[in-house]
Every structure is written in structure tokens, then in C-alpha cells.
Amino acid sequence: MRVGYFSNSINIFLAVFAALFPIVNPLGGAPIFLNFVRGCSASTRELLARSVAVYGFLMLLGSLIIGAQVLLFFGITLPVLRVAGGVVVTSVGWNLLHQGDEPAKRADGTPLDDAHAKDQAFYPLTLPLTVGPGSIATTIALAASHRSTFDTDLAMSVSSLIGAVAGLIGVALTVYFAFREAPTIERVLGKNGTNVLVRLFAFILFAIGVQIIWLGARDLLGEIPGR
């Protein structure tokens, strides 16, 4: 019986990690992260990488456990969440596409430095650059799709929760290591290669935002009577 619980934990871990890793995309986000924190010291960059990983894990954990209930409490549907989140992601991707080679700046136009870097750890570095509406909606959907697993016996529910949390930890660790080693990735690719990669993933981020908006709008249009 214990082997069955362990196998269930492994299956849930693989399902969660495989579903979220491509959406969070730590390797693609690392050059963008570096572009934001280029004016900061190495210790501050590592601190920010750790903060983003922790914030991202907490957001995904909250989405897994109470995400559906929170949306229900505020009367927000998943399609509306997708549209609103997609607008934010699209805006960030558009700004990154039209940003020059200089480091990212704060809202007042001054460069991001050690004194102000911590203020950017949650927004925009965690939300929406790392953990956006796509990963949040996916986590909520994963929780809903495995609801029957969670609602069986207590031991099976615990093993499922352990597997899901382990999957979230795995994603957070990849974010931390990828962001921490972003300067190494830049050295390997070179300045021009990194700039190309930043623009490429900025465009992909913009496209993801448009896709999220479309998915939400399509579901909302489907709710119109007579369609």
C-alpha cells in the first residue's frame, strides 16, 4: 500500500512539473531577468533570484490550494483571469521588445540599482515575468483535474499533496538556479547572442500574452447565449 502512495506522489510530481516547467520557462526568463538586474551587484542578483523563486513557489502553492476558492469568492472566472493577466503579460512583452540594450529602468526612468532592486522582486520579476496568469491558471486547472485524487482516502490525499508540492519546489529550484547563473549564460552566448535571446523571448512573452487573452476571450464569447 505504501508503494502505491509513493507511486502516486511520483505521478503527481511529474504531472505538475511537466505542466508548469515549459510555461514558467526559467531558461528563457534568465536573460530577461539579467537585463533587469544588470546594474545590481552579484549579491543583490543572487538575492533577487532567491526571492523570485520563493515568491513564485508561494504563488503557485496558493493557486494549487486555494486558487479556485479565491476566484469563486470574488466572482472571477478563469476566462476573466486569462484576459486580465494576458493584458499584463502582453504589456510587459511589448515594453521589453522596444527596450534598448541598456538595463531596465524603474517607473520614474532611473536605472535599477541595489537600493531599489528589492522593490522589483515581486513585480515585475515574479509576476508576470516568471509566474504569470498562464502558470496560475494551469495550476488551478491541475488542482481541479486531480480533485478526485485529493478527495479519496486521507493517505492518498497526503501523498498527492506531497507530490504536487514537490513539483512546485522543483520548478522553483530551476528558476533559482537559472536566474542565479544568468551571467554565466550571458558569457556563453555573448552580448549579441544574449540580446537576440532577450528579444526572442520578449516576443514569445508578447505572443503568450496574446494567446492567453484569446483563450479567455474565446471562453467568454462561448458563454454568450445563442452562440
N, C-alpha and C positions, 0 to 999 in steps of 0.2 A: 504493500500500500504506500509506504514511504517513497518507493521508487517511482510510483505513479505521480505523487505530488511533486517530486523533483523534476520529472519529465514535463509536467505541466508548467512548472516555473521556467524551465528552459524554453519551452514553446512560446510562452507569453513574452519572455525576454527577446527572443528572436523576432517575434512579430512586431513588438514595439520599436526595437532598434532599427529593423529593416524598413519600417514605415516612416520613421522620423529622420533618419540619417540623411537621405537624399534631399529632404525638404529643408532641414536646418543647414546642410551643406557647409560644414566647418572649413573644409579646404578651400572652397570658393570664397568664403567670407573672410579668410585670413588676410589677403591683400587689401581688401576694403577696410578691415579693422586697422591694419598698419597705416593706411593712408590717413585715417582719423587721428591716430596717436603718434604720428611721425615726429611731432615737436616735443614729445614727452621723453623722460628718461627711461632707461631699461627697467628699473624697479617699478616705475609707475605703469609701464606697459604690462609687466607681469601681473601687477595688482589688478589692473583692469581686465586682463584675460581671466583671472580667477573670479573676479566679480561678475563678469558676463556669464561665465559657466554656472555660477551659483544662482544668479538671478534667473537664468534660463531654466535650470533644473526646477526651481521653485515654481516658476510659471507653468511649466509642463505638469508638475506634480499637482498643482492646484487645478489645472484643466482636467487632469485624469480623475481626481477625486470628487471635486465639487463644480466642475465647469458647467455641466448640463444644468445643475440646480441653480447656479448663479444666473445663467441665461434665462431660465424659466422664471426666476424671481423678478427680474427686471423686464420680463416680457420680450426678450430679444431672441430672435430665431437665428439659426445657423446661417441662412442666406443673408440676413441683415449684417451679421458679424463679418461674413465674407466681403460684402460690398464695402463696409466701412473700413475694414482692415486692408482691403485691396487698394483703396484710395490712398491710404498712408504709405503702403509699400511702393505704389506707383510714383508717388511724390518723391520719396527718398531715392528711388532708382533714377528718376529724371534728373534730380539735382546732382547725383554722382556722375551721370553721363556728361553733364555740362560743366563739371568742375575741372579746373586746370590741374597741373601737376603738383601745385603747392598743397601742403597739408590742409585737412579740413578745418573750417573755422566755426566759431560759435555763432549764435544768432546775431550778436552785435557786430560781427565782422572781424573780431580779433582772433588770432591763431589759438588753437587748443594747446594748452601747456599743462605742466604738472599741477598748477594751482587750481585749474578748472576742469581737469580731465575727469575727476571722480563724478562730477555733475552729469557727465555724458554716459556713465556706465549703464544706466538703465535705459534711458532714451537718448540717442537712437541706437546705441551699440547692441543692447539686448533686444529691445522692441523698437522697430520691427526688423532690424538687420539680421539678427540671429534667430530669435524666436518670434515669428510673425503670426499673422492670422491663419496662414496655411497650416503651420505646425500645431497651433492651438486647436483649430477645427479638426485636424487629423487625430489629435489626442482624445478629444471629446468623442469623436466617432469610434475610435478604438475601444474606449471605455463602454460605449453603448453596444458595440458589436460583441463584446465579451461579457455583457451583463449577466447572461445566463450562467457563465462560468463562475462569476463572483457570487451568484445567488444560490449555489449548491450548498454543500456542507461547509462548516467553518474551516476545516483544514484545507480544503480545496480553495476557498476564498483567500486564505492567508498565503498559500503558495502562488496563487495568481497575482496577488498584490506584490509579493516579493519579486516575482519575475518582471512585472511591469515597472516597478521602481528601479530594479537593476538595469532595465533597458534605458530608462531616463538617465541614470547615472552614467551608463556607457556613452550616451550621446553627449552629456555634459563634459565628460573627460576628453572626448575627441575635440570638443570646442576649446577647452582649456589648452590642450597641447598644440593644436593647430594655431591658435591665436598667439600663444607664447612663443612659438617658433616661427612666427610670421617674418621676422627679419632674416632668418635662415632661408626661408622660401624665396625671399626677395634676392638674396645673394646668389642663389642657384639660378633664378630666372633672369637676373639682371634688371636694371632700372626700366629699360624699354619693355622687356617681357612682362614685368610686373604691371606697368602702365597699361599694356594691352589686356592683361588678365583682369585688371580692375574695371576697365571699360566693358570687357566682355561680360563679366558677372554683374556689372551695373545694368547692362541691357537685359540680361537674364532676369535680374531682380525686377526691372520695369515690366518685362513680359509676364513674370509670375503675378505681379500686381494686377495687370490687365486680366489675366486668366482667372484670378480669384474674384475680381469684380464680375466677370462674365458668368462664372458658376453661380454666384449669389443672385445676379440679376435673372439668370435663366430659371432658377428655382422660384424666385418671386413672381416672375411672369407666369409660371406654371400654376400658381395659386389663384390667378385671376379667373373668375367664373366664366365659363363659355369657351375657354381655350383648351 
